[in-house]
Amino acid sequence: MKKSLLLIAAIVISVFAANAQQKSYENVTKLDKEMSGNCVSIDVVASLKDAQNVMEKLLKSNRLDGKSSGKKLTYEKIVFPEISTDYINMFVTFEPKSKSKNNPVTKVNVFVQKGISTTFESSNTDGNLILNLRNFLDTKYSQAIHDNDVALKIASQTKDIKKTQNEINKLESQMKKRTKDISTYEKNIEKAKNDIEKLKKDIENQKQLIEKQNAALKEIK
């Protein structure tokens, strides 16, 4: 149990250290096949699926309902005070940077249009909005990614511990049965030994009886 707690603590520390290095940055990339533009990006240590699920849940906790289509989330005509008090359109895309099983990395891109504008905001057009967006990604989103990663690793470790415990219980059960079998065999062997000794005595008694009968017959003759 103590070892399990130490292992879980190590997981929390390692994941926190990894996430502490995550920093957002301004970028220009594709929103889809037809459109590119300014955005704020962040590389997170998470699978594409987890990165997208965490973002969707986090935005939903801020009462923002959007549409999910493939690797893109779309939020139209929303007010998101953490970023801006104006109505905005926000698009979030997800790209796998590394599909490593142990340390997958996903690039998350957030595009924002303000009001009726069809262009995407940058620090040149709205410095405060971009600063707020970066702060949101660097703190709340990164923390949510961190929490999710810890939860996944603890769940995996707990599953492994449970599996190992089940194997130990199975082995202990088998050992108990075999110990019981050995005890039964030993009792059977002891009983067989006693039966053999009894038979030997019976045979000896029979021999003595036969000898007496033979002696009696000789006297009669």
N, C-alpha and C positions, 0 to 999 in steps of 0.2 A: 504494500500500500504506500509506504514511504517513497519507494523508488518510483511508483506511478506518479505521485504528486510532484516529485522532483523533475520527472520527464515532462509533465504538463507545464510546469513553471519554465523549463528550458524552451519549450515550444512558444510560449507567450513572449518571452524575451527575444527569441530569434525573429519571430514574426514582427514584433514591434520595431526591432532594429532595421529590418528590411523595409518596412513601411515608412520609417522616419526619413528615409532617403528619397522618398517620392516627392517630386516637385513638378508643378505645372509650368507650362511654357507656351508662349504665343506661337502660332503655326499657320501655315497656309496649306490646305490639303483638299482632297475631293470629298464633297458631301455625298455625291452619287455619281453615276456615269456621265451625267450631263452638267453638273455644277460643282465648282470649286470655290473656296473662299477663306477668309480669315476665321480662325478658331482658337480656342485654348485647348491644349492637349496635356495629357498626363499619362505616364506609363505606370501601370499598377501590376503588382505581383499577384496575378489571379488569372484563372481561365477566362476565356471570352464570355462563356455562359455565366460564370459567377460575377464578373465585372458588370455585365448588363443587368443581372437580377438585383445586385446591390444598388445600382443607380436607380432602377425602377422603383424599388422599395423605398429608397431614401426620398425620392421626389414625391412618391405617394404619401409619405409621412408628412410632407409639406403641403398636402392637399392639392397636389398637381396630378391631373389625370391626362395621360397621353396615349399615343398609339404606338404599338410595337410592330415593326415589319422587318423581319430578318435581323440584320445587325444594326438596326437604326431605331431610335426612339424619337417621336415627334410630339412637340407640345406647342399648340398654336393659340395665340391670343390669350396668354396667361400673364398673371402678375406674380412675380417671384421676388418678394421684398429683399431676400438675401442678396439678390443680384441687381435688381432695378425696380423702381416704383412705377415705371412705365409698362405698358403692355408690350410683351415681347413674343416672338416666335423662337423656340429653342429646339435644336436638333442635336442629338447625341449619337455618334457612330462608334463602333468598336472594331478594332483590327488586331488580329493575333500577331504579336512580335516574336514570341517564342512559345512553342508548343511542348516545351520540356515538361515531363510528367511531374517532376518534383518542384520546379519553379517556373510555371508558365507566366508569360508576361503579355499583357494586353494594352494596346494603345487606345485611350479614350479621347475622342475629339468632341468638343462642345461648340456649336455654331449658334450665334445669337443675332436675330434681326430685331430692331427696335421700332415700335409703332408700325407705320405702313411702309417702312423702308424695305427694299429688296436686297440691300447689301448687308454683308455680315460685319458686325462691329469688331473693332480692334482698339488698341490703346491710343491710336491716332484719332479715332472718331469719338470714343467715350472711355476715357481712362478709368473713371470710377467703376463703370460696369465691369470692365475687364479685371480690375483689381479685386472687385467683389467676387467675380466668378473664379478667379485663381484662388482666392482665400477659401471659397466653398470647396473647391477640389482638393486643395492642400490640407484642409482640416477635416471637415465633416465627411466628405467622400472617402478620403484616405483612412479616416478612423473607422468608417463603416466597412471598408475593405479589410482593414486590420482585424476588426471584430469578427467578421465572417470567416476569415482565414483561420483565426484561433479556434473558432467554434468547429470548423471542419476538421482541423487537426486533432482537437480534443476528442471529437466524435469518432474519428478514425482510430485514435489511440485507445479509447474506451472500448471500441469494438474488438481491437486486437487483444486487449487485456481480458475481455469477456470470453473470447475464443480460447485464449490460453488457459483461463480458469476452467472452462468446460472440458478442455483436454486433460487438465490435471485431475478434475473430478472423475472423469472417465477412467483414467489410469488408477486412481485410488480405489474406484469401485471394482475394477478388474483385479487389483492386488488383494482387496478384501475377499473377493470370491475365491481367488486362488489360495489365499491363506486358509479360508474355510474348507476348501477342497483338500488341501494338504492335511488339515486337522482330521477331516473325515477319513482320508486314506490312512493316516497314522493310527486312528482308532480301529479301522478295518484290519490293518496289519497286526495290531496288538490282539484283536479278537481272533484272527486266524492263528496267531502263535499260541494263544490259549487253547484253541480248538485242537491244534496239532498235539500240544502237550497232553490234553485229555485223551485224544485218540491213542497216543503212545502208552498211556497208563492203562487204557482199556485193552490194548493189544497185549501188554505185559500181564495183565490179570487173566486174559484169555489163555496165554501161554501157560501160566501157573496152574490154571484149572485143567488144561489138557494134560499137563504133566501128572497132576494128582489122579486124574481119571486113568491114565496109562498105568500108573503105579498100582492103582486098585485092581485093574484088570489082571496084572501080573500076579498079584496075591491070590486071586480067585483061581487062576490056572494052576 
